């Protein structure tokens, strides 16, 4: 059964509000440095803790049990990512459009989550109820956009 979630970002920071059928059911709040975040969705809470510099990864921690439920590893320049869930699932995140307005999180078992961002409407279509995966895909989308923005800003300063 497909799950439809709308999300809205804040213009002044990288935080998101998540809505199901028009009612706020979750949020993602990024830390000041934007590499860590706290996420809630339908009474489940996760903390995304990024570690490492040369080979960065992000641990997905269930806040109720304080256990790592998954690990996100990033490809070169964070153009794609792999989520390895402790339960055994392996998922690939990748942008499906040049400007990253759309991205896909999927695995070999036809589990798919599509993230679409527009000027006014942003949505997630997921064929799973796995809330940690749903918020992980949105976390990756934001982290990779921020990384590109920082690289672009550095290139402007250098020129």
C-alpha positions, 0 to 999 in steps of 0.5 A, a space after each residue: 500500500 502506497 504512503 503519501 507524505 507532503 513535506 515543507 521546508 523552512 526558508 531560513 534553515 534546513 528543517 522540514 515538517 512532514 504532513 499526512 492527509 494535511 495533518 503534521 505527523 513529523 519533522 526533521 530538525 538539523 543541527 547548527 552544522 547541518 550534518 546531524 539531525 533529529 527526525 520524528 514520523 508518526 511517533 517514531 524518533 530517530 537521530 542521524 549522527 554523521 561521523 568521519 571526514 574522508 569516508 563519511 557515514 551517518 548512523 541512524 539511531 532509534 531514540 527509543 532504544 538508543 541502538 543503531 538501526 542503519 548506516 548511510 554511506 556516501 559515494 564520491 561528492 555525495 552524489 549517491 548513498 547506500 543505506 544498510 539497515 541492521 535488519 538486513 536491507 540494503 537501499 540505494 539513494 540517487 537523484 533522478 533529475 539534474 537539479 535534485 528536485 527528484 530522488 529515489 530510494 530503492 532496493 532489489 525487492 522493489 521497495 521504492 520511495 520517490 522524493 519530489 520537490 517543487 516550489 510550493 509542493 513537496 512530496 514523498 511517495 513510498 510503498 513501505 511503512 518503514 519510517 526510518 527509511 522514509 526520513 532517511 531519504 529526506 535526510 540524504 536529499 538535504 545533506 547532499 544539497 547542502 554539500 553541493 551548495 558549500 562546494 559552489 560557495 567555495 568555488 565562488 570565493 576562490 575565483 
